[in-house]
Amino acid sequence: MPLDVMGLFFFAYRDFVGDADALLERQGFGRAHHRVLYFVNLKPGMPVADLLDILKITKQSLARVLRQLIDNGYIEQKTGASDRRQRLLHATDKGRKFFATLSETQASRIDSAIGALPPEAGKLVRGFFVGMVEPDDRTLLDRLNLTGGL
């Protein structure tokens, strides 16, 4: 059993989310808010239905988080042009700036860790994470452009 890798994964994740958690908490937000901000910034105009599929959470859970982000001016909802029932999510300027701030330390931590490895290691790291994702969800990674050309 790869207990050492599991332990390393725990500590890496703890430190990876730590700085962002502190910033989120100051706004009265949590990790669910961060996840929504991440994907809405990654794919502006994302339908609510797609976000539910990605996050694998209930409509009720997403509705609460989304309502807080909308009420606080981080996200806006627009109706679809071809289907008026469709709700498309966009980050506001405030939401894009906050997401950039949240991502800054995380991106720096990733750049530093991968930069300390041999040049080809970045591809191996991405391959490791793709391998951790359920096979049925790997096409979703491609649609979101998260595989870095693997």
N, C-alpha and C positions, 0 to 999 in steps of 0.2 A: 504494500500500500504506500502511495507516495506522500506520507505524512509530512516530510520536509517541504515538499512543494506546496502542500496545503497551508502549512504555517507561513511560508514566504508569501503566498497569495493573500493570506489574511493581513499580514503586516503591510504589504504593498498597498492593498486596498484601503486599509485604515488611514495610511498617510496620504494616499491619493485623494481621498474625499475630505480629509480633515480641514484643509483651508477653506474649501468651498462650503462645507457644513457651517463653519463659523459665519461666513458672509450671508448664507441663506437664513440662519437663525436670527440675525439682526433685522431681517425683513419679515420675520414671522413665517418663514418658509422651511421646507424640509427637502429631502432627496427626491421625493416625487415631483416637486416643483422644478427641481434641477433637470430631471429627466425630460419633462415636458418642454422646458426651455431649450434643452439640447436639441431635441428632434424638430421642434418648430423652427429653430434657427438653421438647422441642417437642411431642412426641406420646407421653405416657405410655401404656404398654400396647402399644406398637408391636411387632408380630410381627417376629421375626428375619428372616423372608423379605422383609418390606417394607424392612427396613434394608439387606439385600443388594441389592435392586433400586435403592434410592436411591444407595447408595455405589458400586455397580458394582464390587465387589471379590469375591474368591473366598470361599467358606465358610471355607477354611483361614485366610485373612488375618483375617477377622472373628472367627473362633474364638479366635485368639491374643489379639487386642485385647480382646475381650469377657471372656475368662478373666481377664486382668489387672485389668480394671475391677471384675469381680465379686469376685475374690480380695481386692482392696483396699477393698471396701465402698462403691464408687461406684454400682454398678448391681446390681439383683437381677432374677432370672428367675422368672416364675411360669408355671404351665401354664394354658392356655386353659380357660374354663368349659365351652364346648360341644365343644371338640376338645382332648383331653388331650395330643395330640402337639404342639400349638402352644406355642411358647415366646414369652411376652410380656415385654417389657423395661420396667423401671421404674427411675428414678433413686431412690437412697436420699436421706435428708436430707443426708448427706455429699456425694453426687453433685450434688444441687441447689445446695448452697452453693458447691461448687467450680466448677460451671458458671457461677453468678452472678458469681463472682470473675473467671473467664476472660472473661466477656462484658462486664464493666464498662468496661474500657478500649476495647474494640472498639465498643461502643455509643456511648461518649463521642466517639470519633473520627468515627463516622458522623454523629451528631447535630451535631457541630461543623462538619463539611464541608457537610452539607445546609443547616444553619442559616445559613451564609454565602451561600447562593444565594437567588434570588427564591423566593417561597412555592410557586409551581407546579413548581419544579425537582425536588422530591422524587418526584413522579409520573413525571417524565421519567427520573430516575435508575433508578427501579424498572423502567420500560419498557425502558431500555437493557439491564439485567441479564436481564430476561425474554427479550429479543431475542437474547441470547447463549446461551440454553439451547436445546438441540436441540428442535425442534417436537414430537417424540413425547413428550418429558418435561414439556411445559408443563401438561398436566392434573395431573400430580403436584404441581406448584407450587400449583395451586388447592387440591388436597386437603390440602396442608400449610399452607394460608392464608399463602403467602409473597408473593402478588402485590399485596397492599394494595389490593384492589378495582379493579385495572386492567381 
